[in-house]
């Protein structure tokens, strides 16, 4: 999806600082110019590749989570798997829907690539595109934050977790997240704020660089603030959970009685390995979200602050920065599923075998001796 937003139509401004979004020529040039040098047709190879890669990655990760959910339906991992499945579904839908809308605008621009005048998308189409961008941008951030809070409760308060985090409440949380994102995305459809075409004319979003009303600024501020708050909650929750796991691991190593270690090793190791797997996946998701989304959210926040201060930066430079931040944010939908594909217990176990072969051999030999002893005792 990222390359769909990076049209190869250059916007060149001569004798004018401001670039008009509706033209690929300076303001002092007429729209009747047909110079093909101003507009070049984009290449779609990379766009198709990223769309296919994102869709296949999300479908593969969903199949893995569906298999895990069938195994852990009645265990503590079920709420986490339900939230993770909702996250991947939102990534898949956002990747396909927004990518298709952007591709449609690209194809429309190809038809007019010889004309200096570039047609803006219809207002209804732009509203639909912008609402999808806001909705599918907020849903993964909110779901990732909910996953972090759920794991924090499960690790720090394991006895309280089954009573507080039930499947019914998780489903209600998912519905609340969807409703929150729908409300914020749907306000411009009710003429509270607006969606406008963004540079280079292949996507629509809240008017970040040319805020014209308090409603536009308020919606942009709400979007960026809510996104940054969810990232902060995820980081704090994951930090607390990680420290709790390290503390529990340190206590296990301090147990002196070998009998106590053997008695608790099987149950606690299986629980700890499950917690470590989920925490590893969640930490990776949080890192990916912070890296991909922080520049875009921070840029919107800075743009809103400039609006209230009454200052404006160079428009064309700001548009390029916004486009670059969007490209980075769009990769979140492609990288999220690879967390579940690569950071599974089976993959982590094989990685551990490569890093610590002596430990694995010792485990295998001890299990072999145990089984051999059982066979001797039966005879």
Secondary structure, 3 states (H helix, E strand, C coil): CHHHHCCCCCCCCCCCCCCCCCECCCCCCCCCCCCCCCCCCCCCHHHHHHHHHHHHHHHHHHHHHHHHHHHCCCCCCHHHHHHHHHHHHHHHHHHHHHHHHHHHHHHHHHHCCCCCECCCCCHHHHHHHHHHHHHHHHHHHHHHHHHHHHHHHHHHCHHHHHHHCCHHHHHHHHHHHHHHHHHHHHHHHHCCCCEEEECCCCEEEECCCCCCCHHHHHHHHHHHHHHHHHHHHHHHHHHHHHHHHHHHHHHHHCCCCHHHHHHHHHHHHHHHHHHHHHHHHHHHHHHHHHHHHHHHHHHHHHHHHHHHHCCCCCHHHHHHHHHHHHHHHHCHHHHHHHHHHHCCHHHHHHHHHHHCHHHHHHHHHHHHHHHHHHHHHHC
